[in-house]
Amino acid sequence: MKIDKNVPIPLEALGHGGAKYPFRHMEVGDSIFIEGKEAGQRAKSAAFMMSKRTRLVFRVWRENNGVRVWRVA
């Protein structure tokens, strides 16, 4: 079996939050809107967990029928 070196791991493989929500792809100042109260709560929890696992910082605000998540650092 051949061993491959320097093959980058896909961002989606680094955590569930990266797969379902584009948190890892967001730059400072970017935001996403998640519609629906329950879906918004799940996104808020996912952003919180992503912040705990990485150095990314998010702010979440209720907006209309959902939440908006901003990457702030």
HTML snippet that shows the backbone in 3Dmol.js (N, CA, C, O; Angstrom):
<script src="https://3Dmol.org/build/3Dmol-min.js"></script>
<div id="view" style="width:600px;height:400px;position:relative"></div>
<script>
const pdb = `
ATOM      1  N   MET A   1       0.855  -1.166   0.000  1.00  0.00           N
ATOM      2  CA  MET A   1       0.000   0.000   0.000  1.00  0.00           C
ATOM      3  C   MET A   1       0.905   1.235   0.000  1.00  0.00           C
ATOM      4  O   MET A   1       1.870   1.304   0.762  1.00  0.00           O
ATOM      5  N   LYS A   2       0.591   2.200  -0.853  1.00  0.00           N
ATOM      6  CA  LYS A   2       1.374   3.425  -0.985  1.00  0.00           C
ATOM      7  C   LYS A   2       0.912   4.467   0.034  1.00  0.00           C
ATOM      8  O   LYS A   2      -0.288   4.648   0.237  1.00  0.00           O
ATOM      9  N   ILE A   3       1.852   5.144   0.667  1.00  0.00           N
ATOM     10  CA  ILE A   3       1.548   6.221   1.604  1.00  0.00           C
ATOM     11  C   ILE A   3       1.664   7.541   0.862  1.00  0.00           C
ATOM     12  O   ILE A   3       2.699   7.836   0.265  1.00  0.00           O
ATOM     13  N   ASP A   4       0.596   8.340   0.901  1.00  0.00           N
ATOM     14  CA  ASP A   4       0.591   9.652   0.259  1.00  0.00           C
ATOM     15  C   ASP A   4       0.937  10.707   1.291  1.00  0.00           C
ATOM     16  O   ASP A   4       0.463  10.650   2.426  1.00  0.00           O
ATOM     17  N   LYS A   5       1.746  11.652   0.910  1.00  0.00           N
ATOM     18  CA  LYS A   5       2.144  12.739   1.805  1.00  0.00           C
ATOM     19  C   LYS A   5       1.601  14.069   1.281  1.00  0.00           C
ATOM     20  O   LYS A   5       1.430  14.252   0.075  1.00  0.00           O
ATOM     21  N   ASN A   6       1.336  14.991   2.203  1.00  0.00           N
ATOM     22  CA  ASN A   6       0.902  16.357   1.881  1.00  0.00           C
ATOM     23  C   ASN A   6      -0.399  16.419   1.096  1.00  0.00           C
ATOM     24  O   ASN A   6      -0.553  17.265   0.214  1.00  0.00           O
ATOM     25  N   VAL A   7      -1.333  15.533   1.408  1.00  0.00           N
ATOM     26  CA  VAL A   7      -2.668  15.596   0.811  1.00  0.00           C
ATOM     27  C   VAL A   7      -3.539  16.357   1.807  1.00  0.00           C
ATOM     28  O   VAL A   7      -3.755  15.882   2.922  1.00  0.00           O
ATOM     29  N   PRO A   8      -4.049  17.544   1.418  1.00  0.00           N
ATOM     30  CA  PRO A   8      -4.837  18.341   2.378  1.00  0.00           C
ATOM     31  C   PRO A   8      -6.158  17.653   2.710  1.00  0.00           C
ATOM     32  O   PRO A   8      -6.807  17.058   1.850  1.00  0.00           O
ATOM     33  N   ILE A   9      -6.536  17.753   3.987  1.00  0.00           N
ATOM     34  CA  ILE A   9      -7.812  17.187   4.424  1.00  0.00           C
ATOM     35  C   ILE A   9      -8.933  18.154   4.037  1.00  0.00           C
ATOM     36  O   ILE A   9      -8.785  19.363   4.214  1.00  0.00           O
ATOM     37  N   PRO A  10     -10.045  17.646   3.513  1.00  0.00           N
ATOM     38  CA  PRO A  10     -11.163  18.537   3.170  1.00  0.00           C
ATOM     39  C   PRO A  10     -11.711  19.209   4.429  1.00  0.00           C
ATOM     40  O   PRO A  10     -11.773  18.586   5.489  1.00  0.00           O
ATOM     41  N   LEU A  11     -12.102  20.454   4.317  1.00  0.00           N
ATOM     42  CA  LEU A  11     -12.639  21.176   5.469  1.00  0.00           C
ATOM     43  C   LEU A  11     -13.843  20.473   6.071  1.00  0.00           C
ATOM     44  O   LEU A  11     -14.033  20.507   7.287  1.00  0.00           O
ATOM     45  N   GLU A  12     -14.654  19.839   5.243  1.00  0.00           N
ATOM     46  CA  GLU A  12     -15.848  19.163   5.729  1.00  0.00           C
ATOM     47  C   GLU A  12     -15.503  17.999   6.643  1.00  0.00           C
ATOM     48  O   GLU A  12     -16.322  17.601   7.470  1.00  0.00           O
ATOM     49  N   ALA A  13     -14.300  17.447   6.506  1.00  0.00           N
ATOM     50  CA  ALA A  13     -13.891  16.321   7.339  1.00  0.00           C
ATOM     51  C   ALA A  13     -13.418  16.771   8.712  1.00  0.00           C
ATOM     52  O   ALA A  13     -13.194  15.936   9.588  1.00  0.00           O
ATOM     53  N   LEU A  14     -13.262  18.062   8.915  1.00  0.00           N
ATOM     54  CA  LEU A  14     -12.740  18.564  10.179  1.00  0.00           C
ATOM     55  C   LEU A  14     -13.810  18.782  11.235  1.00  0.00           C
ATOM     56  O   LEU A  14     -13.481  19.063  12.387  1.00  0.00           O
ATOM     57  N   GLY A  15     -15.052  18.663  10.882  1.00  0.00           N
ATOM     58  CA  GLY A  15     -16.103  18.845  11.873  1.00  0.00           C
ATOM     59  C   GLY A  15     -17.461  18.967  11.221  1.00  0.00           C
ATOM     60  O   GLY A  15     -17.581  19.453  10.097  1.00  0.00           O
ATOM     61  N   HIS A  16     -18.487  18.523  11.935  1.00  0.00           N
ATOM     62  CA  HIS A  16     -19.843  18.533  11.396  1.00  0.00           C
ATOM     63  C   HIS A  16     -20.298  19.950  11.053  1.00  0.00           C
ATOM     64  O   HIS A  16     -20.954  20.143  10.030  1.00  0.00           O
ATOM     65  N   GLY A  17     -19.972  20.939  11.871  1.00  0.00           N
ATOM     66  CA  GLY A  17     -20.375  22.319  11.606  1.00  0.00           C
ATOM     67  C   GLY A  17     -19.884  22.813  10.263  1.00  0.00           C
ATOM     68  O   GLY A  17     -20.571  23.588   9.599  1.00  0.00           O
ATOM     69  N   GLY A  18     -18.688  22.372   9.848  1.00  0.00           N
ATOM     70  CA  GLY A  18     -18.167  22.767   8.553  1.00  0.00           C
ATOM     71  C   GLY A  18     -18.930  22.138   7.414  1.00  0.00           C
ATOM     72  O   GLY A  18     -18.955  22.679   6.309  1.00  0.00           O
ATOM     73  N   ALA A  19     -19.557  20.996   7.668  1.00  0.00           N
ATOM     74  CA  ALA A  19     -20.263  20.294   6.605  1.00  0.00           C
ATOM     75  C   ALA A  19     -21.677  20.842   6.415  1.00  0.00           C
ATOM     76  O   ALA A  19     -22.117  21.038   5.282  1.00  0.00           O
ATOM     77  N   LYS A  20     -22.374  21.084   7.492  1.00  0.00           N
ATOM     78  CA  LYS A  20     -23.754  21.531   7.368  1.00  0.00           C
ATOM     79  C   LYS A  20     -23.857  23.046   7.181  1.00  0.00           C
ATOM     80  O   LYS A  20     -24.699  23.529   6.425  1.00  0.00           O
ATOM     81  N   TYR A  21     -23.008  23.776   7.865  1.00  0.00           N
ATOM     82  CA  TYR A  21     -22.988  25.234   7.765  1.00  0.00           C
ATOM     83  C   TYR A  21     -21.608  25.657   7.250  1.00  0.00           C
ATOM     84  O   TYR A  21     -20.616  24.996   7.556  1.00  0.00           O
ATOM     85  N   PRO A  22     -21.527  26.725   6.489  1.00  0.00           N
ATOM     86  CA  PRO A  22     -20.240  27.111   5.888  1.00  0.00           C
ATOM     87  C   PRO A  22     -19.343  27.941   6.813  1.00  0.00           C
ATOM     88  O   PRO A  22     -18.625  28.822   6.340  1.00  0.00           O
ATOM     89  N   PHE A  23     -19.374  27.676   8.103  1.00  0.00           N
ATOM     90  CA  PHE A  23     -18.632  28.499   9.060  1.00  0.00           C
ATOM     91  C   PHE A  23     -17.151  28.588   8.728  1.00  0.00           C
ATOM     92  O   PHE A  23     -16.573  29.672   8.801  1.00  0.00           O
ATOM     93  N   ARG A  24     -16.529  27.484   8.370  1.00  0.00           N
ATOM     94  CA  ARG A  24     -15.092  27.481   8.093  1.00  0.00           C
ATOM     95  C   ARG A  24     -14.736  28.261   6.829  1.00  0.00           C
ATOM     96  O   ARG A  24     -13.597  28.698   6.666  1.00  0.00           O
ATOM     97  N   HIS A  25     -15.704  28.433   5.940  1.00  0.00           N
ATOM     98  CA  HIS A  25     -15.460  29.151   4.684  1.00  0.00           C
ATOM     99  C   HIS A  25     -15.751  30.642   4.803  1.00  0.00           C
ATOM    100  O   HIS A  25     -15.435  31.409   3.893  1.00  0.00           O
ATOM    101  N   MET A  26     -16.351  31.059   5.914  1.00  0.00           N
ATOM    102  CA  MET A  26     -16.729  32.453   6.080  1.00  0.00           C
ATOM    103  C   MET A  26     -15.520  33.301   6.443  1.00  0.00           C
ATOM    104  O   MET A  26     -14.635  32.862   7.178  1.00  0.00           O
ATOM    105  N   GLU A  27     -15.495  34.511   5.923  1.00  0.00           N
ATOM    106  CA  GLU A  27     -14.477  35.489   6.281  1.00  0.00           C
ATOM    107  C   GLU A  27     -15.094  36.487   7.252  1.00  0.00           C
ATOM    108  O   GLU A  27     -16.316  36.591   7.354  1.00  0.00           O
ATOM    109  N   VAL A  28     -14.247  37.217   7.963  1.00  0.00           N
ATOM    110  CA  VAL A  28     -14.733  38.218   8.907  1.00  0.00           C
ATOM    111  C   VAL A  28     -15.641  39.195   8.159  1.00  0.00           C
ATOM    112  O   VAL A  28     -15.273  39.719   7.108  1.00  0.00           O
ATOM    113  N   GLY A  29     -16.829  39.432   8.714  1.00  0.00           N
ATOM    114  CA  GLY A  29     -17.812  40.317   8.094  1.00  0.00           C
ATOM    115  C   GLY A  29     -18.883  39.577   7.308  1.00  0.00           C
ATOM    116  O   GLY A  29     -19.931  40.151   7.013  1.00  0.00           O
ATOM    117  N   ASP A  30     -18.644  38.303   6.960  1.00  0.00           N
ATOM    118  CA  ASP A  30     -19.645  37.504   6.250  1.00  0.00           C
ATOM    119  C   ASP A  30     -20.751  37.095   7.212  1.00  0.00           C
ATOM    120  O   ASP A  30     -20.528  36.969   8.416  1.00  0.00           O
ATOM    121  N   SER A  31     -21.954  36.888   6.662  1.00  0.00           N
ATOM    122  CA  SER A  31     -23.064  36.395   7.470  1.00  0.00           C
ATOM    123  C   SER A  31     -23.901  35.427   6.655  1.00  0.00           C
ATOM    124  O   SER A  31     -23.882  35.440   5.424  1.00  0.00           O
ATOM    125  N   ILE A  32     -24.641  34.582   7.375  1.00  0.00           N
ATOM    126  CA  ILE A  32     -25.599  33.689   6.742  1.00  0.00           C
ATOM    127  C   ILE A  32     -26.915  33.805   7.503  1.00  0.00           C
ATOM    128  O   ILE A  32     -26.929  34.094   8.700  1.00  0.00           O
ATOM    129  N   PHE A  33     -28.020  33.578   6.794  1.00  0.00           N
ATOM    130  CA  PHE A  33     -29.338  33.597   7.417  1.00  0.00           C
ATOM    131  C   PHE A  33     -29.891  32.188   7.398  1.00  0.00           C
ATOM    132  O   PHE A  33     -29.886  31.522   6.363  1.00  0.00           O
ATOM    133  N   ILE A  34     -30.367  31.737   8.547  1.00  0.00           N
ATOM    134  CA  ILE A  34     -30.989  30.428   8.664  1.00  0.00           C
ATOM    135  C   ILE A  34     -32.440  30.658   9.029  1.00  0.00           C
ATOM    136  O   ILE A  34     -32.748  31.219  10.080  1.00  0.00           O
ATOM    137  N   GLU A  35     -33.327  30.223   8.157  1.00  0.00           N
ATOM    138  CA  GLU A  35     -34.756  30.445   8.359  1.00  0.00           C
ATOM    139  C   GLU A  35     -35.357  29.358   9.238  1.00  0.00           C
ATOM    140  O   GLU A  35     -35.003  28.184   9.134  1.00  0.00           O
ATOM    141  N   GLY A  36     -36.264  29.770  10.099  1.00  0.00           N
ATOM    142  CA  GLY A  36     -36.962  28.839  10.975  1.00  0.00           C
ATOM    143  C   GLY A  36     -36.411  28.885  12.386  1.00  0.00           C
ATOM    144  O   GLY A  36     -35.200  28.958  12.597  1.00  0.00           O
ATOM    145  N   LYS A  37     -37.315  28.841  13.346  1.00  0.00           N
ATOM    146  CA  LYS A  37     -36.914  28.961  14.746  1.00  0.00           C
ATOM    147  C   LYS A  37     -36.039  27.786  15.192  1.00  0.00           C
ATOM    148  O   LYS A  37     -34.990  27.992  15.802  1.00  0.00           O
ATOM    149  N   GLU A  38     -36.463  26.567  14.893  1.00  0.00           N
ATOM    150  CA  GLU A  38     -35.699  25.384  15.310  1.00  0.00           C
ATOM    151  C   GLU A  38     -34.377  25.284  14.552  1.00  0.00           C
ATOM    152  O   GLU A  38     -33.342  24.983  15.146  1.00  0.00           O
ATOM    153  N   ALA A  39     -34.409  25.533  13.255  1.00  0.00           N
ATOM    154  CA  ALA A  39     -33.181  25.492  12.458  1.00  0.00           C
ATOM    155  C   ALA A  39     -32.211  26.574  12.924  1.00  0.00           C
ATOM    156  O   ALA A  39     -30.999  26.362  12.941  1.00  0.00           O
ATOM    157  N   GLY A  40     -32.745  27.725  13.298  1.00  0.00           N
ATOM    158  CA  GLY A  40     -31.913  28.802  13.806  1.00  0.00           C
ATOM    159  C   GLY A  40     -31.240  28.436  15.119  1.00  0.00           C
ATOM    160  O   GLY A  40     -30.079  28.776  15.347  1.00  0.00           O
ATOM    161  N   GLN A  41     -31.976  27.739  15.981  1.00  0.00           N
ATOM    162  CA  GLN A  41     -31.400  27.310  17.263  1.00  0.00           C
ATOM    163  C   GLN A  41     -30.281  26.292  17.028  1.00  0.00           C
ATOM    164  O   GLN A  41     -29.258  26.326  17.713  1.00  0.00           O
ATOM    165  N   ARG A  42     -30.472  25.381  16.056  1.00  0.00           N
ATOM    166  CA  ARG A  42     -29.423  24.405  15.738  1.00  0.00           C
ATOM    167  C   ARG A  42     -28.186  25.110  15.188  1.00  0.00           C
ATOM    168  O   ARG A  42     -27.062  24.739  15.524  1.00  0.00           O
ATOM    169  N   ALA A  43     -28.385  26.129  14.343  1.00  0.00           N
ATOM    170  CA  ALA A  43     -27.252  26.876  13.783  1.00  0.00           C
ATOM    171  C   ALA A  43     -26.524  27.640  14.883  1.00  0.00           C
ATOM    172  O   ALA A  43     -25.296  27.718  14.879  1.00  0.00           O
ATOM    173  N   LYS A  44     -27.275  28.198  15.816  1.00  0.00           N
ATOM    174  CA  LYS A  44     -26.667  28.915  16.943  1.00  0.00           C
ATOM    175  C   LYS A  44     -25.794  27.962  17.751  1.00  0.00           C
ATOM    176  O   LYS A  44     -24.671  28.312  18.114  1.00  0.00           O
ATOM    177  N   SER A  45     -26.291  26.777  18.032  1.00  0.00           N
ATOM    178  CA  SER A  45     -25.517  25.779  18.775  1.00  0.00           C
ATOM    179  C   SER A  45     -24.281  25.351  17.997  1.00  0.00           C
ATOM    180  O   SER A  45     -23.204  25.190  18.571  1.00  0.00           O
ATOM    181  N   ALA A  46     -24.438  25.167  16.692  1.00  0.00           N
ATOM    182  CA  ALA A  46     -23.308  24.758  15.856  1.00  0.00           C
ATOM    183  C   ALA A  46     -22.237  25.842  15.816  1.00  0.00           C
ATOM    184  O   ALA A  46     -21.045  25.535  15.841  1.00  0.00           O
ATOM    185  N   ALA A  47     -22.648  27.103  15.754  1.00  0.00           N
ATOM    186  CA  ALA A  47     -21.685  28.210  15.748  1.00  0.00           C
ATOM    187  C   ALA A  47     -20.940  28.262  17.081  1.00  0.00           C
ATOM    188  O   ALA A  47     -19.736  28.514  17.112  1.00  0.00           O
ATOM    189  N   PHE A  48     -21.652  28.025  18.172  1.00  0.00           N
ATOM    190  CA  PHE A  48     -21.029  28.014  19.491  1.00  0.00           C
ATOM    191  C   PHE A  48     -19.992  26.892  19.582  1.00  0.00           C
ATOM    192  O   PHE A  48     -18.885  27.108  20.076  1.00  0.00           O
ATOM    193  N   MET A  49     -20.345  25.705  19.110  1.00  0.00           N
ATOM    194  CA  MET A  49     -19.408  24.577  19.146  1.00  0.00           C
ATOM    195  C   MET A  49     -18.210  24.829  18.230  1.00  0.00           C
ATOM    196  O   MET A  49     -17.084  24.474  18.578  1.00  0.00           O
ATOM    197  N   MET A  50     -18.436  25.433  17.072  1.00  0.00           N
ATOM    198  CA  MET A  50     -17.342  25.748  16.165  1.00  0.00           C
ATOM    199  C   MET A  50     -16.382  26.734  16.836  1.00  0.00           C
ATOM    200  O   MET A  50     -15.166  26.613  16.688  1.00  0.00           O
ATOM    201  N   SER A  51     -16.925  27.706  17.570  1.00  0.00           N
ATOM    202  CA  SER A  51     -16.082  28.670  18.283  1.00  0.00           C
ATOM    203  C   SER A  51     -15.241  27.985  19.350  1.00  0.00           C
ATOM    204  O   SER A  51     -14.088  28.357  19.566  1.00  0.00           O
ATOM    205  N   LYS A  52     -15.810  26.987  20.016  1.00  0.00           N
ATOM    206  CA  LYS A  52     -15.065  26.275  21.055  1.00  0.00           C
ATOM    207  C   LYS A  52     -13.928  25.447  20.469  1.00  0.00           C
ATOM    208  O   LYS A  52     -12.881  25.299  21.099  1.00  0.00           O
ATOM    209  N   ARG A  53     -14.128  24.899  19.251  1.00  0.00           N
ATOM    210  CA  ARG A  53     -13.121  24.022  18.641  1.00  0.00           C
ATOM    211  C   ARG A  53     -12.077  24.786  17.844  1.00  0.00           C
ATOM    212  O   ARG A  53     -11.000  24.250  17.583  1.00  0.00           O
ATOM    213  N   THR A  54     -12.358  26.009  17.455  1.00  0.00           N
ATOM    214  CA  THR A  54     -11.460  26.777  16.598  1.00  0.00           C
ATOM    215  C   THR A  54     -11.271  28.163  17.190  1.00  0.00           C
ATOM    216  O   THR A  54     -11.772  28.456  18.275  1.00  0.00           O
ATOM    217  N   ARG A  55     -10.560  28.998  16.487  1.00  0.00           N
ATOM    218  CA  ARG A  55     -10.394  30.393  16.920  1.00  0.00           C
ATOM    219  C   ARG A  55     -11.378  31.310  16.201  1.00  0.00           C
ATOM    220  O   ARG A  55     -11.251  32.531  16.287  1.00  0.00           O
ATOM    221  N   LEU A  56     -12.338  30.754  15.507  1.00  0.00           N
ATOM    222  CA  LEU A  56     -13.345  31.567  14.819  1.00  0.00           C
ATOM    223  C   LEU A  56     -14.333  32.098  15.852  1.00  0.00           C
ATOM    224  O   LEU A  56     -14.675  31.409  16.813  1.00  0.00           O
ATOM    225  N   VAL A  57     -14.789  33.341  15.639  1.00  0.00           N
ATOM    226  CA  VAL A  57     -15.732  33.971  16.565  1.00  0.00           C
ATOM    227  C   VAL A  57     -16.966  34.387  15.776  1.00  0.00           C
ATOM    228  O   VAL A  57     -16.863  34.998  14.712  1.00  0.00           O
ATOM    229  N   PHE A  58     -18.136  34.045  16.314  1.00  0.00           N
ATOM    230  CA  PHE A  58     -19.410  34.327  15.646  1.00  0.00           C
ATOM    231  C   PHE A  58     -20.328  35.101  16.573  1.00  0.00           C
ATOM    232  O   PHE A  58     -20.205  35.024  17.795  1.00  0.00           O
ATOM    233  N   ARG A  59     -21.251  35.849  15.978  1.00  0.00           N
ATOM    234  CA  ARG A  59     -22.340  36.499  16.698  1.00  0.00           C
ATOM    235  C   ARG A  59     -23.638  36.065  16.022  1.00  0.00           C
ATOM    236  O   ARG A  59     -23.726  35.984  14.797  1.00  0.00           O
ATOM    237  N   VAL A  60     -24.627  35.794  16.840  1.00  0.00           N
ATOM    238  CA  VAL A  60     -25.919  35.321  16.329  1.00  0.00           C
ATOM    239  C   VAL A  60     -26.998  36.290  16.789  1.00  0.00           C
ATOM    240  O   VAL A  60     -27.017  36.714  17.945  1.00  0.00           O
ATOM    241  N   TRP A  61     -27.898  36.636  15.871  1.00  0.00           N
ATOM    242  CA  TRP A  61     -28.972  37.578  16.183  1.00  0.00           C
ATOM    243  C   TRP A  61     -30.264  37.076  15.559  1.00  0.00           C
ATOM    244  O   TRP A  61     -30.297  36.682  14.393  1.00  0.00           O
ATOM    245  N   ARG A  62     -31.345  37.099  16.367  1.00  0.00           N
ATOM    246  CA  ARG A  62     -32.658  36.732  15.822  1.00  0.00           C
ATOM    247  C   ARG A  62     -33.099  37.772  14.808  1.00  0.00           C
ATOM    248  O   ARG A  62     -32.957  38.975  15.022  1.00  0.00           O
ATOM    249  N   GLU A  63     -33.632  37.286  13.705  1.00  0.00           N
ATOM    250  CA  GLU A  63     -34.036  38.176  12.626  1.00  0.00           C
ATOM    251  C   GLU A  63     -35.248  37.553  11.939  1.00  0.00           C
ATOM    252  O   GLU A  63     -35.176  36.425  11.450  1.00  0.00           O
ATOM    253  N   ASN A  64     -36.356  38.283  11.901  1.00  0.00           N
ATOM    254  CA  ASN A  64     -37.587  37.782  11.282  1.00  0.00           C
ATOM    255  C   ASN A  64     -37.909  36.389  11.803  1.00  0.00           C
ATOM    256  O   ASN A  64     -38.091  36.215  13.007  1.00  0.00           O
ATOM    257  N   ASN A  65     -37.983  35.399  10.930  1.00  0.00           N
ATOM    258  CA  ASN A  65     -38.340  34.028  11.313  1.00  0.00           C
ATOM    259  C   ASN A  65     -37.096  33.136  11.291  1.00  0.00           C
ATOM    260  O   ASN A  65     -37.123  32.067  10.683  1.00  0.00           O
ATOM    261  N   GLY A  66     -36.014  33.553  11.939  1.00  0.00           N
ATOM    262  CA  GLY A  66     -34.799  32.762  11.936  1.00  0.00           C
ATOM    263  C   GLY A  66     -33.691  33.504  12.658  1.00  0.00           C
ATOM    264  O   GLY A  66     -33.944  34.354  13.511  1.00  0.00           O
ATOM    265  N   VAL A  67     -32.454  33.168  12.301  1.00  0.00           N
ATOM    266  CA  VAL A  67     -31.311  33.845  12.894  1.00  0.00           C
ATOM    267  C   VAL A  67     -30.299  34.179  11.809  1.00  0.00           C
ATOM    268  O   VAL A  67     -30.237  33.529  10.765  1.00  0.00           O
ATOM    269  N   ARG A  68     -29.510  35.206  12.085  1.00  0.00           N
ATOM    270  CA  ARG A  68     -28.386  35.562  11.221  1.00  0.00           C
ATOM    271  C   ARG A  68     -27.117  35.330  12.032  1.00  0.00           C
ATOM    272  O   ARG A  68     -27.021  35.737  13.189  1.00  0.00           O
ATOM    273  N   VAL A  69     -26.141  34.665  11.403  1.00  0.00           N
ATOM    274  CA  VAL A  69     -24.860  34.368  12.050  1.00  0.00           C
ATOM    275  C   VAL A  69     -23.773  35.137  11.304  1.00  0.00           C
ATOM    276  O   VAL A  69     -23.606  34.983  10.094  1.00  0.00           O
ATOM    277  N   TRP A  70     -23.033  35.968  12.045  1.00  0.00           N
ATOM    278  CA  TRP A  70     -21.908  36.725  11.479  1.00  0.00           C
ATOM    279  C   TRP A  70     -20.605  36.136  11.983  1.00  0.00           C
ATOM    280  O   TRP A  70     -20.513  35.705  13.132  1.00  0.00           O
ATOM    281  N   ARG A  71     -19.606  36.118  11.128  1.00  0.00           N
ATOM    282  CA  ARG A  71     -18.252  35.817  11.608  1.00  0.00           C
ATOM    283  C   ARG A  71     -17.619  37.168  11.947  1.00  0.00           C
ATOM    284  O   ARG A  71     -17.539  38.048  11.090  1.00  0.00           O
ATOM    285  N   VAL A  72     -17.174  37.332  13.178  1.00  0.00           N
ATOM    286  CA  VAL A  72     -16.638  38.615  13.624  1.00  0.00           C
ATOM    287  C   VAL A  72     -15.129  38.565  13.881  1.00  0.00           C
ATOM    288  O   VAL A  72     -14.497  39.615  14.001  1.00  0.00           O
ATOM    289  N   ALA A  73     -14.551  37.395  13.966  1.00  0.00           N
ATOM    290  CA  ALA A  73     -13.082  37.268  14.140  1.00  0.00           C
ATOM    291  C   ALA A  73     -12.646  35.865  13.754  1.00  0.00           C
ATOM    292  O   ALA A  73     -11.459  35.546  13.825  1.00  0.00           O
TER     293      ALA A  73
END
`;
const viewer = $3Dmol.createViewer("view");
viewer.addModel(pdb, "pdb");
viewer.setStyle({}, {cartoon: {color: "spectrum"}});
viewer.zoomTo();
viewer.render();
</script>
